[in-house]
């Protein structure tokens, strides 16, 4: 079995991209840490030959959903200016606020399908499993999400890079 440290180095960036796409840069750090803490505990029981990237994205998905639920239950102060709210800091990577806003505005399942397919590079079968829907529905959600992003961002209908189906 591969040492866990190598797993973190190899798959950490993908997990961070997924967390940032779902939660924003500030909350993503917590979700990333929680993902790898949970993965560290479960790693000894992982079956040999498992898709480690898919397993980690599944854990990250659940951690992100937990944070989204917790955030929706938490009170929001109204006297704080919008610039000071958590999640507005672009973090170490340059922020594309227009793209991030467009992704955040997608319907929930379309947003998740786009993130998991195009940022985490999961197959449609894996995306469907995460979203608890069929592979065809996962493909449709991702296609609808990309189409909405293109319309919103004014991109041409032809994609610069078509992903092969996995």
N, C-alpha and C positions, 0 to 999 in steps of 0.2 A: 504494500500500500504506500502511496506517495506521502511524504511528510506533509503535515498540515501547513507548515510555513510556505511550502511551494504552492499549495492550493491558493493561499491568500495572495501570493505574488502573481500567480497566473490569472486568477479570476477576479481579483479585487477591483481592477478598473471597470470591468463590465458591471459588477454589482453596484459600484458607485454611480455609473451612468444611469442605471435603472432607478436607483434611489433618488438621484437628483431630478430625473425626469418626472417622477411621481410626487416628490415632496418639496423640491426646491433645495438650494445649496445648504442652508443651515440645518434643517431637519434631516437631510440626507446623511450627514456624518453620523448622527445617532442611529439611524436605521442600518447603515453599513456596519457599525460596530456591533449592534444587536444581532445582525445577520451572522457575522463571523463568530460571535460568542455562542449562539445557538448551534451553528455548524460544528464548532469545536467539540461541543458536548455530544453531538450526534455522529460525528465522523467515524468513531470506532465501529459503529453498527452499520455503516454504509456498505451495501453489497458491492463486491468487486465487479468492475465493468460498468458501474452506474455512470450516468451522464452528470458529472460533477457540476458543470455550468448550469444545467437545467435545475439541478437540486438546489444550488445556491440562489438562483433567481427566484425559485419557488419560496425559499425562506425569506428573501428580501421582499417579495410580494406580500407575504403575510405580515412582516414587520411594518411595511409601509401602510397597509390597510389598518393595522393596529394604531399607528400614529394618526392617520386620517380620522379614524373614529374618535380617538382621544381629543384631537384638535376640535372636532365638531361639538364635543361636549364641554370644552373649556370656554369660560367667558372671555369675551374680547373687549379690551378697554377701548373707549371711544375718544378719549382725550389725547391719544397718542397720534402724532402725524404719520401718514402712510409711509414716509421714508424710513421711519424708525421701526416698523413692524418686522418681526422675524421673517426670514425667508427672502428678504430684499437684497441682502448682501450677495454680490456675484460670486464670492469665493475665489479660489485660486485660478480657476479657468475663466477666460473672458466670457462674459454673459451675452447671449443673443436674446435680449429681452423680448423682441418681437416674436421670434420662434418659440421661446419658452411660453409666452402668453398665448400663442396660437395653439400649442400643444395642450396647455392647461385648459383652454376653452373647449376642447373636444369632448364629446360625450364620453362618459367614464369607460365603457368597454372599448370604444374606439381608441381612446388614449392609451389604455393598457395594452391593447393589441399592437399599436404602433411602437410603443416603448419596448415591449418584449420581442417583437419581430425584428425591428430595425436597430435598436440600441443593444439589446442582449443577444441578437442573432439566433433566437430560438426558432425551431421549426414550427409550422402551423399546428402540428399535432401537440407540441409542448405548450404553445400559446393557448390552444383550446383546453388543454388540461388545467392550466392555471385559471382560465376564465370560466371553467366548468361549462363548456359548450363544445360543439362539434368542431372538427378541423375546418369544415366549410364555413361555419359561422365565424371562426377566428380569422380566416382569410377575408371574409366579407367585412368584418369590423376593421381590420388593418387597411383594406382597400378604401373603405369609406373614410377612415381617418386621414389617409394620405391625400385623397381627393379633396377633402375639406381644407387640409393644410395648403395644398396647391392653390385652391381658390382664394384662400385668405392671404397668402403671401404673393399671389400673382405669378406663380411659376407656370411654365409651359406644361401642357399635358404629358409630354414625353419625359420620362424619368431619366436623369443622367446615368443612373446605374440601376438596372433591374436586378433584384436579388433572385438567385436560383432558388427553386423550391426545395425544401429540405424534407 
